[in-house]
Amino acid sequence: MFQTICVACLGGTVAVLVLYHLLLKRKCEAAKGEKRDVHRFTVLERLTHAALALSFLTLALTGFGAACAGKALSSWPWLLHWAAAPVFAAAVALVALVWTQDAVFEPHDWKWMLHLGGNVWRKDGLLASRFNAGQKLFLWLLSLFCLLLVLSGVTLMCPVFDASGQRWVLRVHRYSALLLTMQFLAHVYLGILAHPGTLWGMITGYVTPSWARQHHPVWWDDGRMVDG
């Protein structure tokens, strides 16, 4: 049953993103020739984000590779899965610690969410601080799902319930991972294809002035404060 749900949800998410990109995506080109001289992310933030992304990718590929094939996680994929788990948990904890202040919702975020950030239909004048409302929501959901995954993962390794209880723990682990992976796919699409310049900002730590003004006007107007 989970195999079918897994394939349908992940495949459906990819299909929706492809259709959106082909039919609805607003044209948003990166400014050519403009220097990236606006400091957006510190070295610590970028390294933590990289550790988070790589560990999650390892967990998703090993976990859902087995699930989509209808097989149990075993052998070297199992070892990779459990080796990546503590790295992922530590990275999420550090990300939450570093970015909690930037992830606090502000009054202008509700308008941003109401209009879906202008990603579906054009809406000028939407405000965003260092993180927009979608990124803030992603961080809070990431923290929630990570907590569920860590607690259920530890319980799966060190059983404390009877057989029926452990099956429920497995369900919590599987569906938390599935929802987080669907969210991750959307996050990757938005950062790489939907908004040019976003990925390079995370890789290099710097963005162009036009990118900052367009995507995070409140942060730009406040002086673009980045510690470190």
Residue pairs with C-beta under 8 A, 6 or more apart in sequence:
2 67
2 174
3 67
3 68
3 69
3 70
5 178
6 64
6 67
6 68
6 174
6 178
7 68
9 178
9 182
10 64
10 68
10 178
10 181
10 182
10 185
13 182
13 185
13 186
14 185
17 185
17 186
17 189
21 189
21 193
21 194
24 120
25 119
25 193
25 194
26 118
26 119
26 122
28 194
28 195
28 196
29 196
30 196
30 197
30 208
30 211
31 197
31 208
31 210
31 211
34 208
34 209
34 210
35 208
36 200
36 201
36 204
36 206
36 207
36 208
37 206
37 208
37 209
38 206
38 207
38 208
38 209
38 211
38 212
38 220
38 224
39 205
39 206
39 224
39 226
40 201
40 205
40 206
40 207
40 212
40 224
40 226
41 49
41 201
41 202
41 205
41 226
42 205
42 226
42 227
42 228
43 205
43 228
44 98
44 228
45 98
45 99
45 205
45 228
46 202
46 203
46 205
48 91
48 94
48 95
48 98
49 95
49 202
51 87
51 90
51 91
52 88
52 91
52 92
52 95
55 84
55 85
55 87
55 88
55 91
56 84
56 88
56 180
56 184
58 80
58 81
58 83
58 84
59 81
59 84
59 85
59 88
59 177
60 177
60 181
60 184
62 73
62 77
62 78
62 80
62 81
62 84
63 73
63 81
63 177
64 177
64 178
64 181
65 77
66 72
66 73
66 74
66 77
67 174
73 81
82 157
85 149
85 150
85 153
88 146
89 146
89 149
89 150
92 142
92 143
92 146
95 139
95 142
96 139
96 142
96 143
99 131
99 139
102 129
102 130
102 131
102 136
103 131
103 135
103 136
103 139
103 140
104 136
105 133
105 136
106 129
108 126
108 127
108 128
108 129
108 218
109 128
109 132
109 133
109 136
110 133
111 126
111 127
112 126
112 127
112 128
112 132
112 133
112 134
113 133
113 134
113 137
115 121
115 123
115 126
117 126
117 128
117 132
117 133
117 134
118 124
118 126
119 190
119 194
127 217
127 218
128 215
128 216
128 217
128 218
128 219
129 216
129 218
129 219
129 222
130 216
130 219
131 139
131 216
132 215
132 216
134 190
138 183
138 187
141 180
141 183
142 180
142 183
145 176
145 177
145 179
145 180
145 183
146 180
148 172
148 173
148 176
149 173
149 176
149 177
149 180
152 169
152 170
152 172
152 173
152 176
153 173
155 161
155 166
155 169
156 166
156 169
156 170
156 173
159 166
161 168
161 169
190 198
191 198
191 199
191 202
192 198
192 199
195 215
197 207
197 208
197 211
198 207
198 211
198 215
200 207
201 207
201 211
209 220
212 219
212 220
212 224
213 220
